[in-house]
Amino acid sequence: MTAPEAFNPIPARDHRGFQRRRGLDAVTMLTVYIALVCLVPSNLAISALGTLGRPSLLWGLFLALWWVTHNVQAHGRAVVPPPQPVRLALAALIVVALVSFAVAVLRGQPADQVTPAINALIRFVSYGGVALVAMDGIRTMRDLRTLVARLVLLVGVVALLGLVQTGTGMSIVDEISIPGFNRTEEGGIQVRGSFVRAAGTAVHPLEYATVLAICLPLALAYAMVGEHSKRNGLFHLRLWLPLLVIASATLVSASRSALLGFGVGLIAMLPALPRRARGYTLLATAVLVAAVIVVFPGMFGTMMSMFTGVSTEPSAISRTTGLARAPGFIAVSPLVGAGLGTFLPRYYIFDNQWVLLAVEIGLLGVLAFASLLLTAMWSAWAARRASAEHDVLQFGQGLVAACLTAAVLMIGFDALSFPMSASILFLVIGLCGALRAVADADRWILASLPDSSPGGQARAAG
């Protein structure tokens, strides 16, 4: 049995000697996207385009066009890509969103709900373009490792900004002004008790906390992969410093969601860590928690009160009330919902992405989005099982943990309504598909090698 001659992805076992092609490639294009998402304040947009003027959203639309153009031009090539359940789930989600939009328009909408609905569809196209370029454009483990390294580094910069905001009580990003841009919405840092809830460059502290929690397992996976490299001390500092900054910023974010995401991501990563590394990771976490308690007196009590006093906490009460009211809104159109983007804050703010999806695109939409996350996690899990490479194992588990963390945090946060959290999530979903493609190439290579057993050698000779 031999591998297909024109198989597109490069096996992980061969990635160390693979030279990336010159010119613009998916890694470069997605790096630009990550930089726009992380470094440009999320509430800044080109004045003439309104909320559609966010640079990251426009770049995502360009990536969608780039993906379509590439596939049209490459239609006649003899390439045998692996089946991608993530692509099918993404297509199903887009179809449900389009059907929901069509039904909503035919039903009739107030004038101020049509534009938000159109904008929501455009955002989905942008996010889908990012996921597809990542899925089909990342062809080697070298490329995937490079992109994850840049993602972790740039999110680490956002986390560092958040730490500065926490320490100084100053937003800093509010002072940023770009000619031709305006602020589409108010946001930034908030205060909880006596502590500042940082937001980094995000619109809302919960969005900031969600991004950190999603990227924390990826930062740990990247550090573990790099530890196998024989490099100097400066290289290892570059591995672990972003992880330390992201973990620290998560713990001092004064957010229940951040602590929950920290715990989910860390626990989900433990199975992939070597036994000794698990002990070191748990010890480092305990030391970091102790350091936070010492540096920020009262932080521990504030964080614990958010869990012990949840029955009287206003945001928790609002979420509970939202669950009670949700069936009435869903009953209007249970299958396809009221229409993507049509459920405006004036009706209610759920702070629960799963409930909001049920209201806007119905139970079919919830099923489609859940399928997208599940297929992404399955793809990353299948990759780590198909390949014997250490980096595939670590990144596979990291991507599973990132998607699982996002799924849990969306119970208490409408993550797809905020540009930074939605952008990072769809990028991670695309990377799950990319990792499966590379690992599938490994499976073909391993299948083509002669079995070391006598029977296998006889089959190879025959």
PAGUNU-910142 format. One line per field, with one value per residue (C-alpha): residue number from 0; residue in one letter; x, y, z. Coordinates in Angstrom, 2 decimals, padded with zeros to 5 digits. Layout:
i = [NUM; ...]
aa = [A; ...]
u = [X; ...]
v = [Y; ...]
w = [Z; ...]
# end
This chain:
i = [0; 1; 2; 3; 4; 5; 6; 7; 8; 9; 10; 11; 12; 13; 14; 15; 16; 17; 18; 19; 20; 21; 22; 23; 24; 25; 26; 27; 28; 29; 30; 31; 32; 33; 34; 35; 36; 37; 38; 39; 40; 41; 42; 43; 44; 45; 46; 47; 48; 49; 50; 51; 52; 53; 54; 55; 56; 57; 58; 59; 60; 61; 62; 63; 64; 65; 66; 67; 68; 69; 70; 71; 72; 73; 74; 75; 76; 77; 78; 79; 80; 81; 82; 83; 84; 85; 86; 87; 88; 89; 90; 91; 92; 93; 94; 95; 96; 97; 98; 99; 100; 101; 102; 103; 104; 105; 106; 107; 108; 109; 110; 111; 112; 113; 114; 115; 116; 117; 118; 119; 120; 121; 122; 123; 124; 125; 126; 127; 128; 129; 130; 131; 132; 133; 134; 135; 136; 137; 138; 139; 140; 141; 142; 143; 144; 145; 146; 147; 148; 149; 150; 151; 152; 153; 154; 155; 156; 157; 158; 159; 160; 161; 162; 163; 164; 165; 166; 167; 168; 169; 170; 171; 172; 173; 174; 175; 176; 177; 178; 179; 180; 181; 182; 183; 184; 185; 186; 187; 188; 189; 190; 191; 192; 193; 194; 195; 196; 197; 198; 199; 200; 201; 202; 203; 204; 205; 206; 207; 208; 209; 210; 211; 212; 213; 214; 215; 216; 217; 218; 219; 220; 221; 222; 223; 224; 225; 226; 227; 228; 229; 230; 231; 232; 233; 234; 235; 236; 237; 238; 239; 240; 241; 242; 243; 244; 245; 246; 247; 248; 249; 250; 251; 252; 253; 254; 255; 256; 257; 258; 259; 260; 261; 262; 263; 264; 265; 266; 267; 268; 269; 270; 271; 272; 273; 274; 275; 276; 277; 278; 279; 280; 281; 282; 283; 284; 285; 286; 287; 288; 289; 290; 291; 292; 293; 294; 295; 296; 297; 298; 299; 300; 301; 302; 303; 304; 305; 306; 307; 308; 309; 310; 311; 312; 313; 314; 315; 316; 317; 318; 319; 320; 321; 322; 323; 324; 325; 326; 327; 328; 329; 330; 331; 332; 333; 334; 335; 336; 337; 338; 339; 340; 341; 342; 343; 344; 345; 346; 347; 348; 349; 350; 351; 352; 353; 354; 355; 356; 357; 358; 359; 360; 361; 362; 363; 364; 365; 366; 367; 368; 369; 370; 371; 372; 373; 374; 375; 376; 377; 378; 379; 380; 381; 382; 383; 384; 385; 386; 387; 388; 389; 390; 391; 392; 393; 394; 395; 396; 397; 398; 399; 400; 401; 402; 403; 404; 405; 406; 407; 408; 409; 410; 411; 412; 413; 414; 415; 416; 417; 418; 419; 420; 421; 422; 423; 424; 425; 426; 427; 428; 429; 430; 431; 432; 433; 434; 435; 436; 437; 438; 439; 440; 441; 442; 443; 444; 445; 446; 447; 448; 449; 450; 451; 452; 453; 454; 455; 456; 457; 458; 459; 460; 461]
aa = [M; T; A; P; E; A; F; N; P; I; P; A; R; D; H; R; G; F; Q; R; R; R; G; L; D; A; V; T; M; L; T; V; Y; I; A; L; V; C; L; V; P; S; N; L; A; I; S; A; L; G; T; L; G; R; P; S; L; L; W; G; L; F; L; A; L; W; W; V; T; H; N; V; Q; A; H; G; R; A; V; V; P; P; P; Q; P; V; R; L; A; L; A; A; L; I; V; V; A; L; V; S; F; A; V; A; V; L; R; G; Q; P; A; D; Q; V; T; P; A; I; N; A; L; I; R; F; V; S; Y; G; G; V; A; L; V; A; M; D; G; I; R; T; M; R; D; L; R; T; L; V; A; R; L; V; L; L; V; G; V; V; A; L; L; G; L; V; Q; T; G; T; G; M; S; I; V; D; E; I; S; I; P; G; F; N; R; T; E; E; G; G; I; Q; V; R; G; S; F; V; R; A; A; G; T; A; V; H; P; L; E; Y; A; T; V; L; A; I; C; L; P; L; A; L; A; Y; A; M; V; G; E; H; S; K; R; N; G; L; F; H; L; R; L; W; L; P; L; L; V; I; A; S; A; T; L; V; S; A; S; R; S; A; L; L; G; F; G; V; G; L; I; A; M; L; P; A; L; P; R; R; A; R; G; Y; T; L; L; A; T; A; V; L; V; A; A; V; I; V; V; F; P; G; M; F; G; T; M; M; S; M; F; T; G; V; S; T; E; P; S; A; I; S; R; T; T; G; L; A; R; A; P; G; F; I; A; V; S; P; L; V; G; A; G; L; G; T; F; L; P; R; Y; Y; I; F; D; N; Q; W; V; L; L; A; V; E; I; G; L; L; G; V; L; A; F; A; S; L; L; L; T; A; M; W; S; A; W; A; A; R; R; A; S; A; E; H; D; V; L; Q; F; G; Q; G; L; V; A; A; C; L; T; A; A; V; L; M; I; G; F; D; A; L; S; F; P; M; S; A; S; I; L; F; L; V; I; G; L; C; G; A; L; R; A; V; A; D; A; D; R; W; I; L; A; S; L; P; D; S; S; P; G; G; Q; A; R; A; A; G]
u = [000.00; 001.49; 000.61; -001.17; 001.45; -000.25; -001.32; -001.43; -000.31; 003.26; 003.65; 004.72; 007.66; 009.07; 008.36; 011.78; 013.45; 010.63; 011.31; 008.31; 007.59; 008.43; 005.90; 002.64; 001.34; -001.32; 001.05; 001.85; -001.74; -003.02; -000.22; -001.44; -004.94; -003.82; -001.89; -004.95; -007.13; -004.75; -002.97; -005.74; -008.31; -011.48; -013.72; -011.78; -013.17; -012.94; -015.41; -017.07; -017.85; -019.21; -018.93; -017.89; -014.80; -012.78; -009.44; -009.53; -013.02; -012.01; -008.89; -011.01; -013.24; -010.12; -009.00; -012.41; -012.02; -008.45; -009.58; -012.33; -009.97; -007.33; -009.81; -011.25; -007.77; -006.70; -009.86; -008.14; -005.15; -004.77; -004.80; -006.34; -007.14; -008.42; -012.11; -012.67; -015.71; -014.96; -015.58; -018.92; -019.98; -018.96; -020.94; -023.98; -023.74; -023.57; -026.53; -028.63; -027.66; -028.67; -031.99; -032.65; -031.87; -034.16; -037.04; -036.55; -036.60; -039.68; -041.36; -040.65; -038.30; -038.15; -035.90; -033.22; -032.83; -032.08; -028.62; -027.46; -028.65; -026.68; -023.63; -023.88; -023.83; -020.81; -018.99; -019.72; -018.23; -015.11; -014.72; -015.40; -012.71; -010.17; -011.09; -010.90; -007.54; -006.11; -007.60; -006.41; -003.39; -001.44; 000.24; 003.09; 003.74; 006.43; 003.81; 001.36; 004.01; 005.07; 001.52; 000.76; 003.99; 002.91; -000.61; 000.75; 003.21; 000.60; -001.96; 000.87; 001.25; -002.47; -002.12; 000.85; -001.23; -003.96; -001.48; -000.44; -004.10; -004.66; -001.64; -002.19; -005.96; -005.46; -006.98; -004.08; -005.79; -008.33; -005.49; -004.94; -006.27; -005.93; -006.89; -010.00; -011.05; -013.63; -014.85; -017.86; -018.78; -017.74; -015.83; -012.55; -011.60; -014.11; -013.89; -014.99; -014.63; -011.28; -009.70; -009.55; -010.99; -008.57; -009.70; -006.43; -007.41; -010.78; -014.14; -015.10; -013.20; -015.09; -013.93; -010.35; -010.65; -012.12; -009.27; -006.67; -008.39; -008.65; -004.98; -003.61; -003.55; -002.01; 000.73; 001.40; 001.46; 003.88; 006.18; 006.16; 006.98; 009.83; 011.33; 012.29; 014.44; 018.14; 018.33; 019.91; 018.42; 017.05; 014.96; 013.47; 012.70; 010.79; 008.83; 007.76; 007.46; 004.26; 002.69; 003.64; 002.21; -001.04; -001.53; -000.82; -003.18; -005.91; -005.61; -005.73; -008.54; -011.16; -013.44; -015.26; -015.04; -011.27; -010.81; -013.20; -011.44; -008.05; -009.15; -010.80; -007.84; -005.25; -007.11; -007.75; -004.03; -002.80; -003.34; -000.87; 001.88; 004.64; 004.21; 006.98; 005.71; 002.27; 003.74; 005.80; 002.74; 000.58; 003.39; 003.97; 000.24; 000.22; 003.25; 001.64; -001.60; 000.41; 002.31; -000.97; -002.29; 000.89; 001.15; -002.58; -003.85; -007.58; -007.68; -008.21; -011.17; -012.70; -012.41; -013.83; -016.76; -017.71; -018.35; -019.67; -021.95; -023.20; -026.83; -026.83; -024.37; -026.14; -024.53; -025.30; -028.90; -029.20; -027.99; -030.42; -033.28; -032.26; -032.55; -036.10; -037.07; -035.35; -038.14; -040.54; -038.18; -037.24; -040.90; -041.35; -039.32; -037.82; -036.13; -034.41; -034.78; -035.65; -032.74; -029.00; -028.20; -031.84; -032.07; -030.94; -029.92; -033.14; -035.00; -032.68; -028.98; -028.51; -024.73; -025.05; -023.95; -025.81; -029.11; -028.51; -027.88; -031.12; -033.01; -031.36; -030.81; -032.92; -032.26; -030.82; -028.28; -027.33; -026.91; -024.79; -022.51; -022.16; -021.27; -018.63; -016.95; -017.28; -015.85; -013.00; -012.18; -012.55; -010.19; -007.50; -008.01; -007.85; -004.63; -002.88; -003.94; -002.88; 000.65; 003.53; 005.15; 005.47; 004.47; 001.28; 000.38; 000.89; -000.80; -003.64; -004.38; -003.91; -006.46; -008.94; -008.51; -008.91; -012.20; -013.50; -012.66; -014.52; -017.58; -017.73; -017.16; -019.89; -022.40; -021.76; -020.65; -021.95; -018.48; -019.56; -020.95; -017.44; -014.80; -011.66; -013.08; -014.96; -011.89; -009.57; -012.14; -012.64; -008.88; -008.48; -011.25; -009.37; -006.12; -007.89; -008.67; -005.13; -003.59; -005.80; -004.67; -000.99; -001.48; -003.46; -000.41; 001.54; -000.95; -000.40; 003.36; 003.24; 000.91; 003.35; 006.30; 007.03; 005.80; 008.67; 006.94; 007.76; 004.29; 004.59; 007.98; 006.55; 003.65; 006.11; 008.27; 005.23]
v = [000.00; 003.36; 007.00; 008.89; 010.57; 013.98; 013.99; 017.64; 017.79; 016.95; 014.28; 015.52; 013.12; 015.04; 018.58; 019.34; 019.29; 020.91; 024.39; 026.67; 028.11; 031.72; 034.51; 034.96; 031.78; 030.88; 031.34; 034.91; 035.82; 034.37; 036.07; 039.41; 038.46; 037.57; 040.85; 042.84; 040.97; 041.36; 044.68; 046.90; 047.80; 045.85; 048.90; 050.82; 050.69; 052.64; 055.49; 055.14; 051.42; 051.44; 048.12; 046.41; 048.60; 046.58; 045.76; 042.12; 041.61; 043.09; 040.93; 037.89; 038.71; 038.96; 035.55; 034.11; 035.53; 034.27; 030.76; 030.73; 032.02; 029.45; 026.57; 027.70; 027.88; 024.55; 022.70; 020.56; 019.46; 015.82; 016.37; 013.89; 015.84; 013.97; 014.26; 017.19; 016.90; 020.43; 021.78; 019.98; 021.25; 024.80; 024.56; 023.30; 026.23; 028.75; 027.12; 027.25; 030.90; 031.74; 029.93; 031.68; 035.05; 034.34; 033.27; 036.36; 038.72; 037.05; 037.29; 041.00; 042.88; 046.34; 048.64; 048.77; 044.96; 044.42; 045.98; 044.07; 040.84; 041.54; 042.51; 039.26; 037.23; 039.17; 038.47; 034.75; 034.82; 036.51; 033.98; 031.11; 032.39; 032.37; 028.80; 027.54; 029.17; 027.70; 024.27; 024.06; 026.37; 024.91; 021.89; 021.02; 020.80; 023.40; 025.84; 024.99; 025.37; 028.73; 030.02; 028.81; 030.45; 033.77; 033.42; 032.72; 035.61; 038.16; 036.99; 037.24; 040.90; 041.40; 039.65; 041.86; 044.93; 043.53; 043.15; 046.77; 047.81; 045.81; 047.34; 050.96; 051.15; 052.88; 051.64; 052.92; 051.79; 054.61; 056.99; 055.28; 057.31; 056.38; 058.89; 057.74; 055.43; 055.92; 053.94; 051.80; 051.10; 051.87; 049.26; 048.71; 048.11; 047.79; 047.65; 044.72; 045.33; 047.03; 045.42; 046.43; 044.01; 044.34; 044.17; 044.42; 045.46; 043.68; 045.39; 043.71; 042.06; 038.80; 038.76; 039.32; 036.54; 034.15; 034.73; 034.14; 030.94; 029.58; 030.26; 029.03; 025.30; 026.21; 028.17; 025.15; 022.80; 025.09; 025.25; 021.46; 020.98; 023.47; 021.72; 018.86; 021.25; 021.56; 025.33; 027.91; 029.40; 032.45; 030.17; 028.40; 031.75; 032.66; 029.41; 029.80; 033.58; 033.98; 031.07; 032.69; 036.06; 034.55; 032.40; 035.34; 037.66; 035.01; 034.59; 038.34; 039.16; 039.20; 037.04; 033.79; 032.83; 033.28; 030.99; 028.41; 028.51; 028.25; 025.12; 023.48; 024.16; 022.98; 019.77; 018.99; 019.33; 017.01; 013.70; 014.73; 015.81; 013.42; 012.21; 014.41; 017.44; 017.00; 017.35; 020.38; 021.99; 021.57; 022.81; 025.85; 026.60; 026.48; 028.79; 031.21; 031.29; 031.96; 034.77; 036.36; 036.24; 037.94; 040.60; 041.39; 041.25; 040.59; 039.10; 035.58; 036.66; 038.59; 035.61; 033.18; 035.48; 035.36; 031.63; 031.46; 034.48; 033.46; 033.30; 037.05; 038.27; 040.51; 039.02; 035.47; 036.42; 037.97; 034.73; 032.64; 034.95; 034.69; 030.89; 031.25; 033.71; 031.93; 029.40; 032.23; 033.74; 030.35; 029.37; 032.10; 030.03; 026.97; 025.38; 028.28; 031.06; 034.72; 035.42; 035.78; 039.23; 040.27; 039.74; 043.16; 044.05; 045.99; 042.66; 040.99; 040.29; 036.59; 036.40; 032.81; 032.04; 028.72; 030.34; 033.25; 030.82; 029.00; 032.30; 033.63; 030.54; 027.99; 024.48; 023.57; 026.35; 025.14; 021.63; 022.93; 024.99; 022.18; 019.86; 022.35; 022.35; 018.58; 017.82; 020.24; 018.47; 015.07; 016.12; 017.24; 014.08; 011.86; 013.61; 012.85; 009.20; 008.83; 010.20; 009.06; 012.51; 014.35; 017.73; 016.29; 014.81; 018.09; 020.37; 017.90; 017.93; 021.70; 022.28; 019.90; 021.76; 025.15; 024.15; 022.52; 025.66; 027.83; 025.56; 025.76; 029.51; 030.22; 029.04; 032.32; 034.60; 035.34; 034.98; 035.15; 038.65; 039.99; 040.26; 039.08; 035.97; 034.90; 035.47; 033.40; 030.60; 030.16; 030.25; 027.44; 025.46; 025.78; 024.63; 021.48; 020.56; 021.42; 019.17; 016.27; 016.65; 016.53; 013.59; 011.75; 012.00; 010.38; 007.53; 006.85; 006.90; 004.52; 002.20; 002.07; 001.03; -002.74; -004.33; -005.35; -008.66; -011.74; -011.69; -008.03; -008.54; -011.40; -009.18; -006.41; -008.88; -010.26]
w = [000.00; -001.01; -000.42; -003.21; -005.39; -005.31; -001.68; -000.64; 003.03; 003.97; 006.68; 010.10; 010.05; 007.03; 008.15; 009.58; 006.19; 004.27; 002.89; 002.67; -000.75; -001.38; -001.63; 000.18; 001.76; 004.30; 007.24; 006.23; 005.44; 008.71; 010.65; 009.31; 010.42; 013.95; 014.19; 013.15; 015.64; 018.57; 018.03; 016.66; 019.35; 018.56; 018.74; 016.08; 012.55; 009.32; 009.75; 006.34; 006.86; 010.40; 012.25; 009.00; 008.91; 011.42; 009.72; 010.87; 009.44; 006.08; 005.99; 006.77; 003.78; 001.64; 002.91; 001.95; -001.57; -001.73; -000.74; -003.39; -006.09; -005.22; -005.35; -008.68; -010.22; -008.69; -009.76; -012.38; -010.27; -009.28; -005.51; -003.10; 000.10; 003.12; 003.96; 006.31; 008.61; 009.81; 006.32; 006.09; 009.51; 008.59; 005.35; 007.28; 009.71; 006.86; 005.09; 008.27; 008.78; 005.18; 005.50; 008.79; 007.19; 004.22; 006.48; 008.66; 005.66; 004.19; 007.57; 007.65; 009.95; 011.52; 009.51; 012.21; 012.21; 008.52; 008.54; 011.67; 010.03; 006.86; 008.92; 010.89; 007.66; 006.41; 009.67; 009.28; 005.78; 007.18; 010.00; 007.60; 005.24; 008.06; 009.05; 005.46; 004.71; 007.90; 007.14; 003.54; 003.57; 006.50; 004.91; 007.28; 011.00; 010.48; 009.18; 011.96; 014.63; 013.19; 013.15; 016.68; 017.88; 016.39; 017.79; 021.27; 021.02; 019.94; 022.50; 025.02; 024.05; 024.68; 028.05; 028.95; 028.13; 030.37; 033.23; 032.80; 032.84; 036.01; 037.72; 036.67; 036.31; 032.95; 029.70; 027.53; 024.29; 024.65; 023.76; 020.41; 017.50; 013.83; 011.10; 009.26; 012.10; 014.84; 017.84; 016.98; 020.59; 024.13; 026.05; 027.79; 031.39; 034.21; 037.98; 040.16; 043.87; 044.30; 041.24; 037.60; 035.06; 032.17; 028.55; 026.62; 023.09; 023.35; 023.59; 026.89; 029.77; 029.19; 025.57; 026.74; 029.33; 026.75; 024.29; 027.01; 028.16; 024.60; 023.88; 027.22; 026.24; 022.88; 024.68; 026.90; 023.89; 022.03; 025.05; 025.42; 021.72; 021.92; 024.93; 022.57; 020.55; 021.39; 021.53; 023.81; 026.96; 025.13; 022.91; 025.93; 027.55; 024.40; 024.78; 028.38; 028.81; 026.74; 028.66; 031.97; 030.91; 029.58; 032.70; 035.01; 033.14; 033.26; 037.03; 037.78; 035.35; 038.16; 036.03; 036.80; 033.15; 033.14; 036.16; 034.72; 031.37; 033.06; 034.89; 031.87; 029.58; 032.09; 032.98; 029.30; 028.54; 031.30; 029.41; 026.70; 029.09; 030.16; 033.75; 035.10; 033.19; 034.76; 038.23; 037.22; 035.59; 038.67; 040.91; 038.69; 038.77; 042.58; 042.75; 040.30; 042.30; 045.47; 043.74; 042.61; 046.19; 047.48; 044.77; 044.71; 048.31; 048.42; 044.91; 046.23; 048.38; 045.50; 043.17; 045.70; 046.43; 042.74; 043.14; 046.71; 046.22; 042.79; 043.97; 044.71; 042.08; 039.48; 036.35; 037.51; 038.26; 034.79; 033.18; 035.24; 034.30; 030.67; 030.75; 032.09; 029.36; 026.49; 025.67; 024.91; 022.34; 020.85; 020.42; 017.78; 015.29; 016.96; 013.93; 012.12; 014.67; 014.38; 012.03; 012.56; 013.95; 014.38; 018.14; 019.32; 022.90; 023.34; 023.54; 026.02; 026.65; 027.36; 027.96; 026.73; 023.19; 023.03; 023.99; 021.62; 018.76; 019.58; 019.43; 016.27; 014.09; 015.93; 017.12; 013.72; 014.16; 017.62; 016.25; 013.35; 015.57; 018.11; 015.21; 014.07; 017.48; 017.89; 014.45; 015.12; 018.39; 016.73; 013.92; 016.37; 018.46; 015.37; 014.34; 017.62; 017.34; 013.69; 014.10; 016.30; 016.25; 019.58; 018.15; 016.62; 020.01; 021.87; 019.35; 018.88; 022.60; 022.75; 020.00; 021.63; 024.93; 023.22; 021.55; 024.73; 026.72; 024.22; 024.29; 028.10; 028.33; 025.78; 028.38; 030.19; 027.34; 023.84; 022.32; 018.66; 019.22; 019.90; 017.16; 018.96; 020.62; 017.46; 015.26; 017.46; 017.81; 014.06; 013.50; 016.05; 014.33; 011.02; 012.65; 013.89; 010.28; 009.16; 011.81; 010.74; 007.13; 008.08; 010.43; 007.76; 005.52; 008.36; 008.43; 004.74; 005.18; 008.15; 006.25; 003.34; 005.54; 005.76; 008.98; 011.26; 012.03; 009.93; 008.42; 007.57; 005.93; 003.87; 002.72; 001.80; -000.16; -001.93]
# end
